[in-house]
Every structure is written in structure tokens, then in C-alpha cells.
Amino acid sequence: MTVQQDIEQQLQDRFSPVVLEVANESHMHSVPANSETHFRVVLVSANFDGRTRVARHQQVYVALADQLQGPVHALALHTYSPDEWQRREQPAPASPQCRGGSKAQQQ
């Protein structure tokens, strides 16, 4: 199972999402080819009703604790309740461009 598939499975099991999008954005960063280190997640779940953005992110961090201690370096989270998602007039924001920062470039 890939890291992306593992993330998808963990989030599916924990949140029963209405919408779940997990995108591997590692190719946009200074990492080796075929890396699975940088991900963008759009997660819409009733579990987020009445919760702050910080509380939602904390829930996701708990669900993905193993991945965050291992292969995942960065996680861009876009979390919404179903009502918030319905009211949105555009998709979740895109991730910003990588500004480098590779340890290899610092030497």
C-alpha cells in the first residue's frame, strides 16, 4: 500500500467523509522522484460540525499520527463541514508553490 492509499484509508475509516481528496504534491518540492512526503487533503465530514479549524486539524493529526512521524513531511489540510462545503462557491484553495529549502541545496 502506498502512503497516499494509507492516508486515504485512515481518513475514510475515521471520518466517513462526504468528500475526500488526497493529492500527492511531492513532485512540487525538492525531494527525490516518486517521493510520498507532501500531501494536500480536502476532507468534508459531519465530524467537523461546530468545530474550529484548529480542532479539525488536531483530529486529522491524531488519525494520521503514524504517517506524520514517518514518511509525511508536509500536510496541507482543507477541512469543512458538509454545510460549509455546500456554501462554498469555489473548490478548496490550491497549495502554494514550493520555495525550495532542500537540505541538499544548503550545502
C-alpha positions, 0 to 999 in steps of 0.5 A, spaced: 500 500 500 502 506 498 502 512 503 497 516 499 492 509 499 494 509 507 492 516 508 486 515 504 484 509 508 485 512 515 481 518 513 475 514 510 475 509 516 475 515 521 471 520 518 466 517 513 467 523 509 462 526 504 468 528 500 475 526 500 481 528 496 488 526 497 493 529 492 500 527 492 504 534 491 511 531 492 513 532 485 512 540 487 518 540 492 525 538 492 525 531 494 527 525 490 522 522 484 516 518 486 517 521 493 510 520 498 512 526 503 507 532 501 500 531 501 494 536 500 487 533 503 480 536 502 476 532 507 468 534 508 465 530 514 459 531 519 465 530 524 467 537 523 460 540 525 461 546 530 468 545 530 474 550 529 479 549 524 484 548 529 480 542 532 479 539 525 486 539 524 488 536 531 483 530 529 486 529 522 493 529 526 491 524 531 488 519 525 494 520 521 499 520 527 503 514 524 504 517 517 506 524 520 512 521 524 514 517 518 514 518 511 509 525 511 513 531 511 508 536 509 500 536 510 496 541 507 489 540 510 482 543 507 477 541 512 469 543 512 463 541 514 458 538 509 454 545 510 460 549 509 462 545 503 455 546 500 456 554 501 462 554 498 462 557 491 469 555 489 473 548 490 478 548 496 484 553 495 490 550 491 497 549 495 502 554 494 508 553 490 514 550 493 520 555 495 525 550 495 529 549 502 532 542 500 537 540 505 541 538 499 541 545 496 544 548 503 550 545 502 
